[in-house]
């Protein structure tokens, strides 16, 4: 096997004695676990250690791998600038990973930031590892905002590249757990914080990496974690490999969860094909959703699929519900891929002669003109889930007291600028936050007075 082991490490700067200055004693279990894992890495004698760090260069739609021949870093940001660590990069493996990603149509490589300074998400594991073992080269990479399964596939590319080059590779997945475990902590408390830590440490203990892929955003988002996507990449690198999972420690005295886990590879296990299991379950879910699709959503999906395949606006279907031909209204078409937004474009007010054309035009825009995303490709069509929001005519209001974020969307206006926010969005629970987000979308200053309108939405799935 190209990969001999993988380790999950947290990265609290306070764990470094020169930074903690005695406070590190409060996370002594984490320190002991770190040192034990460093000894295990030394026994594995890896040629290369690949570090996945939340504090490396991060892009929403690209996996950045650090370029260059070497890098160094220090703890100057934490008042310990004399503590320095250096690595030599495995440039051949970096190139091989990039090539494997290109073969799988994954956006990954060394483009973008060329900064050479090691981040603390890499430096802290490196600090302990180099106490025990120094005869290795390194690869450093970040993660992305792409779906969980894409991170898993990125991990598979890492394993293939290491296998091709005959590398003995160890994976280090750097990441803290929830940052919201205690009210008195630096980030406060959220009830999902302890829930997230319980789920994730359970996965570390039993090695069921499928649960890293199925983790609900409704839990991980409010928990304010920073390690999940590192763990997803690690899981992909261990696809079909038998491992000995061990959770060595978990503590959070400062309100942030720190866990250390070890996964020593013992052979192959074809049943640990968690990526395929995830995709099969998602395919079944999508089939069930499409069996229940409304006629409105069927029209949006028909439009996107025909447009992506032909590059042209398709003709209107022969059978269209009468209500779509007799009404005019603003609409928003949203696309999701593996529960992650893939595109959303809409119109405040009607711009077409009827709702059918409004939906079709916005469906094309959602799949090809949303500036936040690349255009949808043919190989994505089977994974897309659609929703269509039909807006009522906006009505002016005089006060935010007339808003209800669950029932009403809001439009804010200041001069020629206007911003819209749909109702019933996760995490938007107050009129103040609703207005603030709508202002931000429109480029309106937070303290600028605005005119307000509200509208209702009927959402079709």
MIMI-780252 format. One line per 4 residues: number of its first residue (from 1); their letters; for each residue y, x, z of C-alpha. Coordinates in nm, 2 decimals, m for minus. Each point is the difference from the previous one (the first is absolute). Layout:
// MIMI-780252
NUM = A = Y/X/Z  ...
END
This chain:
// MIMI-780252
1 = XXXX = 0.00/0.00/0.00  0.35/0.12/m0.09  0.14/m0.15/0.32  m0.15/0.12/0.32
5 = XXXX = 0.22/m0.20/0.24  0.31/m0.20/0.06  0.23/m0.04/0.30  0.26/m0.24/0.11
9 = XXXX = 0.29/0.16/0.20  0.32/m0.14/0.14  0.32/0.20/m0.02  0.22/m0.04/0.31
13 = XXXX = 0.23/0.31/0.01  m0.01/m0.02/0.38  m0.37/0.12/m0.02  0.12/0.35/m0.09
17 = XXXX = 0.06/0.18/0.33  0.32/0.17/m0.13  0.14/m0.35/m0.07  m0.15/m0.20/0.28
21 = XXXX = 0.09/0.25/0.27  m0.24/m0.16/0.25  0.02/m0.36/m0.13  m0.31/0.07/m0.22
25 = XXXX = m0.21/m0.02/0.31  0.04/m0.38/m0.02  m0.22/0.00/m0.31  m0.25/0.26/0.11
29 = XXXX = m0.29/m0.21/m0.14  0.15/0.03/m0.34  0.05/0.38/0.04  m0.36/0.04/0.11
33 = XXXX = m0.13/m0.20/m0.29  0.22/0.19/m0.24  m0.15/0.33/0.12  m0.35/m0.13/m0.02
37 = XXXX = 0.05/m0.11/m0.36  0.16/0.34/m0.09  m0.32/0.17/0.12  m0.20/m0.24/m0.22
41 = XXXX = 0.21/0.08/m0.30  m0.05/0.37/0.07  m0.38/m0.05/0.00  0.02/m0.18/m0.34
45 = XXXX = 0.18/0.30/m0.14  0.18/m0.19/m0.28  0.14/0.18/m0.30  0.29/m0.25/m0.01
49 = XXXX = 0.14/m0.26/0.24  0.18/m0.29/m0.16  0.28/m0.15/0.22  0.11/m0.36/m0.06
53 = XXXX = 0.33/m0.05/0.18  0.24/m0.30/0.04  0.28/0.24/0.03  m0.06/0.19/m0.33
57 = XXXX = 0.18/m0.12/m0.31  m0.06/m0.37/m0.04  0.06/m0.22/m0.30  m0.07/m0.37/m0.04
61 = XXXX = m0.20/0.03/m0.32  m0.12/0.36/0.00  m0.22/0.24/0.20  0.19/0.32/0.04
65 = XXXX = m0.20/0.32/0.04  0.20/0.30/0.11  0.05/0.26/m0.27  0.03/0.38/0.02
69 = XXXX = m0.20/0.29/0.13  0.08/m0.02/0.37  0.21/m0.17/0.26  0.12/0.05/0.35
73 = XXXX = 0.17/m0.21/0.27  0.13/0.01/0.35  0.08/m0.23/0.29  0.38/0.06/m0.02
77 = XXXX = 0.06/m0.38/m0.02  m0.16/m0.02/0.35  0.18/0.29/0.16  m0.29/0.25/m0.06
81 = XXXX = 0.10/0.18/m0.31  m0.19/0.31/0.09  m0.33/m0.18/m0.04  m0.09/0.06/m0.36
85 = XXXX = m0.31/m0.08/m0.21  m0.08/0.11/m0.36  m0.26/m0.10/m0.25  m0.11/0.12/m0.34
89 = XXXX = m0.06/m0.29/m0.24  m0.31/m0.05/m0.20  0.18/m0.04/m0.33  m0.33/m0.04/m0.20
93 = XXXX = m0.11/m0.29/0.21  0.34/m0.16/m0.02  m0.02/0.01/m0.38  m0.36/m0.13/0.01
97 = XXXX = 0.10/m0.30/0.22  0.29/m0.08/m0.23  m0.23/0.01/m0.30  m0.25/m0.23/0.16
101 = XXXX = 0.28/m0.24/0.09  0.12/0.00/m0.36  m0.35/m0.08/m0.11  0.00/m0.30/0.23
105 = XXXX = 0.35/m0.11/m0.11  0.13/0.07/0.36  0.36/0.12/0.03  m0.04/0.33/0.18
109 = XXXX = 0.11/0.36/m0.03  0.27/0.25/0.08  0.29/m0.16/m0.17  0.32/m0.08/0.20
113 = XXXX = 0.10/0.18/0.32  m0.09/0.37/0.00  0.09/0.06/0.36  m0.20/0.28/0.16
117 = XXXX = 0.05/m0.07/0.37  m0.30/m0.14/0.18  0.06/m0.33/0.18  m0.10/m0.06/0.36
121 = XXXX = m0.28/m0.23/m0.11  m0.16/0.31/m0.15  0.13/0.26/0.24  m0.15/m0.16/0.32
125 = XXXX = m0.36/m0.01/m0.13  0.05/0.35/m0.15  0.13/0.13/0.34  m0.34/m0.08/0.17
129 = XXXX = m0.22/0.08/m0.30  0.14/0.34/m0.04  m0.07/0.08/0.37  m0.37/m0.01/m0.10
133 = XXXX = m0.02/0.06/m0.38  0.23/0.16/m0.26  m0.22/0.09/m0.29  0.09/m0.30/m0.22
137 = XXXX = 0.24/m0.12/m0.27  0.18/m0.33/0.02  0.10/m0.30/m0.21  0.27/m0.23/0.14
141 = XXXX = 0.07/m0.35/m0.13  0.17/m0.33/0.10  m0.10/m0.35/m0.06  0.17/m0.29/m0.19
145 = XXXX = 0.10/m0.36/0.02  m0.29/m0.10/m0.23  m0.29/m0.23/0.11  m0.26/0.11/0.25
149 = XXXX = m0.27/0.03/m0.27  0.22/0.23/m0.20  0.01/0.24/0.30  m0.38/m0.02/0.02
153 = XXXX = m0.03/0.09/m0.37  0.24/0.29/0.05  m0.24/0.13/0.27  m0.29/m0.03/m0.25
157 = XXXX = 0.20/0.22/m0.24  0.04/0.26/0.27  m0.38/0.01/0.06  m0.07/0.03/m0.38
161 = XXXX = 0.24/0.28/m0.04  m0.15/0.19/0.30  m0.35/m0.05/m0.14  0.10/0.12/m0.34
165 = XXXX = 0.14/0.32/0.14  m0.27/0.05/0.26  0.24/0.00/0.29  m0.11/m0.05/0.36
169 = XXXX = 0.28/m0.24/0.09  0.11/m0.15/0.33  0.24/m0.30/0.00  0.27/m0.04/0.27
173 = XXXX = 0.15/m0.35/0.01  0.32/0.03/0.21  0.13/m0.32/0.14  0.11/m0.17/0.32
177 = XXXX = m0.11/m0.35/0.09  0.23/m0.28/0.11  0.35/0.11/0.11  0.04/m0.33/0.19
181 = XXXX = m0.23/0.02/0.30  0.25/m0.02/0.28  0.33/m0.18/0.07  0.14/0.32/0.15
185 = XXXX = m0.11/0.21/m0.30  0.24/0.13/m0.26  m0.09/m0.28/m0.24  m0.06/m0.29/0.24
189 = XXXX = m0.30/m0.23/0.02  m0.17/m0.22/m0.25  m0.31/m0.20/0.08  m0.16/0.13/m0.32
193 = XXXX = 0.03/0.36/0.12  m0.30/0.00/0.25  m0.19/m0.22/m0.25  0.04/0.26/m0.28
197 = XXXX = m0.10/0.29/0.23  m0.31/m0.19/0.11  m0.11/m0.07/m0.35  0.06/0.35/m0.13
201 = XXXX = m0.16/0.18/0.29  m0.30/m0.22/m0.04  m0.02/0.11/m0.37  0.02/0.36/0.11
205 = XXXX = m0.28/m0.05/0.25  m0.24/m0.18/m0.24  0.10/0.14/m0.34  0.03/m0.34/m0.17
209 = XXXX = 0.28/0.11/m0.24  m0.01/m0.33/m0.19  0.22/m0.13/0.29  0.27/0.26/m0.09
213 = XXXX = 0.02/m0.18/m0.34  0.01/m0.35/0.13  0.25/0.05/0.28  0.25/m0.28/0.00
217 = XXXX = 0.36/0.08/m0.08  0.09/m0.27/0.26  m0.15/0.23/0.26  0.08/0.35/m0.13
221 = XXXX = 0.36/m0.08/m0.10  0.13/m0.12/0.34  m0.20/0.27/0.17  0.22/0.26/m0.17
225 = XXXX = m0.29/0.25/m0.07  0.03/0.30/m0.22  m0.36/0.11/m0.05  m0.19/m0.28/m0.17
229 = XXXX = 0.05/0.12/m0.36  m0.10/0.36/0.10  m0.32/m0.15/0.14  m0.06/m0.20/m0.32
233 = XXXX = 0.02/0.32/m0.22  m0.23/0.17/0.24  m0.25/m0.29/m0.02  0.00/0.03/m0.38
237 = XXXX = m0.07/0.37/0.02  m0.31/m0.08/0.21  m0.13/m0.27/m0.24  m0.38/m0.02/0.01
241 = XXXX = m0.02/0.28/0.25  m0.19/m0.03/0.33  0.22/0.10/0.30  m0.03/0.04/0.37
245 = XXXX = 0.30/m0.20/0.13  0.15/0.09/0.33  0.32/m0.12/0.17  0.09/0.28/0.23
249 = XXXX = 0.31/m0.14/0.16  0.26/m0.28/m0.01  0.31/m0.02/0.22  0.35/m0.12/m0.02
253 = XXXX = 0.20/0.08/0.31  0.33/0.02/m0.19  m0.05/m0.33/m0.18  m0.15/0.15/m0.32
257 = XXXX = m0.37/0.01/m0.06  m0.16/0.34/m0.04  m0.37/0.02/m0.11  m0.22/0.29/m0.10
261 = XXXX = m0.32/m0.06/m0.19  m0.27/0.21/m0.17  m0.22/m0.08/m0.29  m0.26/0.27/m0.08
265 = XXXX = m0.18/m0.05/m0.33  m0.38/0.00/0.04  m0.11/m0.10/m0.35  0.03/m0.28/m0.25
269 = XXXX = m0.02/m0.37/0.07  0.04/m0.23/m0.30  0.06/m0.30/0.23  0.34/0.15/0.10
273 = XXXX = 0.15/m0.10/m0.33  0.29/m0.18/0.17  0.23/0.00/m0.30  m0.25/m0.19/m0.21
277 = XXXX = m0.07/m0.24/0.29  0.37/m0.07/0.04  0.05/m0.06/m0.38  m0.30/m0.23/m0.01
281 = XXXX = 0.14/m0.21/0.29  0.34/0.00/m0.17  m0.15/m0.12/m0.33  m0.17/m0.28/0.18
285 = XXXX = 0.32/m0.10/0.18  0.20/0.01/m0.33  m0.27/m0.22/m0.17  0.03/m0.25/0.28
289 = XXXX = 0.38/m0.01/m0.02  m0.01/m0.05/m0.37  m0.24/m0.29/0.03  0.26/m0.17/0.22
293 = XXXX = 0.31/0.10/m0.21  0.26/m0.26/m0.06  0.10/m0.08/m0.36  0.34/0.17/0.07
297 = XXXX = m0.17/0.32/0.09  m0.24/m0.02/m0.29  0.30/0.00/m0.23  0.14/0.31/0.16
301 = XXXX = m0.33/0.18/m0.02  m0.06/m0.10/m0.36  0.35/0.13/m0.09  m0.05/0.34/0.18
305 = XXXX = m0.35/0.06/m0.14  0.10/m0.08/m0.36  0.33/0.20/0.03  m0.17/0.31/0.14
309 = XXXX = m0.27/m0.01/m0.27  0.23/m0.06/m0.29  0.34/0.11/0.10  0.15/m0.33/m0.12
313 = XXXX = 0.10/m0.33/0.17  m0.30/m0.23/m0.05  0.03/m0.35/m0.15  0.01/m0.28/0.24
317 = XXXX = m0.34/m0.15/0.08  m0.08/m0.33/m0.15  m0.06/m0.16/0.34  0.29/0.03/0.24
321 = XXXX = 0.06/m0.24/0.30  0.26/m0.26/m0.08  0.21/0.10/0.30  0.05/0.35/m0.14
325 = XXXX = 0.14/m0.15/m0.32  0.23/m0.26/0.16  0.17/0.22/0.26  0.23/0.30/0.02
329 = XXXX = 0.01/0.23/0.31  0.03/0.36/0.10  m0.34/0.17/0.06  m0.15/0.32/0.13
333 = XXXX = m0.33/0.14/m0.12  m0.17/0.25/0.24  m0.30/0.22/m0.08  m0.21/0.17/0.27
337 = XXXX = m0.27/0.26/m0.04  m0.24/0.05/0.29  0.25/m0.18/0.23  0.28/0.23/m0.11
341 = XXXX = 0.31/m0.12/m0.19  m0.03/0.10/m0.37  0.30/m0.18/m0.14  0.24/m0.29/0.08
345 = XXXX = 0.28/m0.13/m0.23  0.17/m0.33/0.00  0.31/m0.20/m0.08  0.24/m0.16/0.26
349 = XXXX = 0.08/m0.28/m0.24  m0.17/m0.13/m0.31  0.06/0.20/m0.32  m0.25/m0.17/m0.23
353 = XXXX = m0.04/m0.35/m0.15  m0.29/m0.09/0.24  m0.21/0.14/0.28  m0.28/0.11/m0.23
357 = XXXX = 0.22/0.25/m0.18  0.17/0.10/0.33  m0.34/0.09/0.14  m0.12/0.18/m0.31
361 = XXXX = 0.32/0.21/m0.03  m0.01/0.10/0.36  m0.37/0.08/m0.02  0.07/0.25/m0.28
365 = XXXX = 0.29/0.15/0.20  m0.22/0.03/0.32  m0.27/0.20/m0.18  0.22/0.22/m0.21
369 = XXXX = 0.37/0.01/0.12  m0.01/0.02/0.38  0.20/0.33/0.05  m0.21/0.08/0.31
373 = XXXX = m0.33/0.03/m0.19  m0.15/0.14/m0.32  m0.10/m0.27/m0.25  m0.34/m0.16/0.07
377 = XXXX = m0.28/0.15/m0.20  m0.31/m0.17/m0.16  m0.24/0.15/0.26  0.19/m0.17/0.28
381 = XXXX = m0.02/m0.36/m0.13  m0.33/m0.09/0.17  0.14/0.10/0.34  0.33/m0.19/m0.01
385 = XXXX = 0.07/m0.30/0.22  0.29/m0.23/m0.09  0.24/m0.23/0.17  0.29/m0.20/m0.14
389 = XXXX = 0.30/m0.13/0.20  0.20/m0.29/m0.14  0.35/m0.02/0.16  0.20/m0.31/0.08
393 = XXXX = 0.36/0.00/m0.10  0.20/0.21/0.25  0.24/m0.18/0.23  0.30/0.16/0.17
397 = XXXX = m0.01/0.03/0.38  0.27/0.10/0.24  m0.20/0.18/0.27  m0.31/0.20/0.05
401 = XXXX = m0.10/m0.27/0.26  m0.09/m0.21/m0.30  m0.27/0.25/m0.11  m0.37/0.00/0.10
405 = XXXX = m0.17/0.32/m0.14  m0.33/m0.18/m0.02  0.13/m0.31/m0.19  0.31/0.12/m0.19
409 = XXXX = 0.07/0.29/m0.23  0.35/0.14/0.00  0.26/0.11/m0.26  0.29/0.22/0.11
413 = XXXX = 0.31/0.04/m0.21  0.29/0.24/0.01  0.22/0.00/m0.31  m0.23/0.08/m0.29
417 = XXXX = m0.28/0.12/0.22  m0.28/m0.23/0.11  m0.33/0.05/0.16  m0.30/m0.23/0.06
421 = XXXX = m0.28/0.00/0.24  m0.30/m0.24/m0.01  m0.11/m0.19/0.31  m0.31/0.05/0.21
425 = XXXX = m0.03/0.38/m0.03  m0.20/0.22/0.24  0.23/0.16/0.25  0.31/m0.20/m0.08
429 = XXXX = 0.02/m0.23/0.30  0.38/m0.05/0.05  0.29/m0.12/m0.20  0.18/0.33/0.08
433 = XXXX = m0.28/0.21/m0.14  m0.02/m0.23/m0.31  0.37/0.04/m0.07  m0.01/0.38/0.06
437 = XXXX = m0.28/0.05/m0.25  0.16/m0.22/m0.26  0.33/0.20/0.04  m0.19/0.33/m0.03
441 = XXXX = m0.17/m0.12/m0.32  0.34/m0.09/m0.15  0.17/0.32/0.10  0.23/m0.19/0.24
445 = XXXX = 0.12/0.18/0.31  m0.16/m0.11/0.32  0.33/m0.10/0.16  0.14/m0.18/m0.32
449 = XXXX = 0.06/m0.37/0.03  m0.21/m0.20/m0.25  m0.03/m0.35/m0.12  m0.34/m0.15/0.08
453 = XXXX = m0.23/m0.24/m0.19  m0.35/m0.11/0.09  m0.28/m0.13/m0.21  m0.36/m0.12/0.05
457 = XXXX = m0.31/0.13/m0.18  m0.33/m0.15/m0.11  m0.25/0.29/m0.03  m0.29/m0.04/m0.24
461 = X = m0.31/0.22/0.03
END
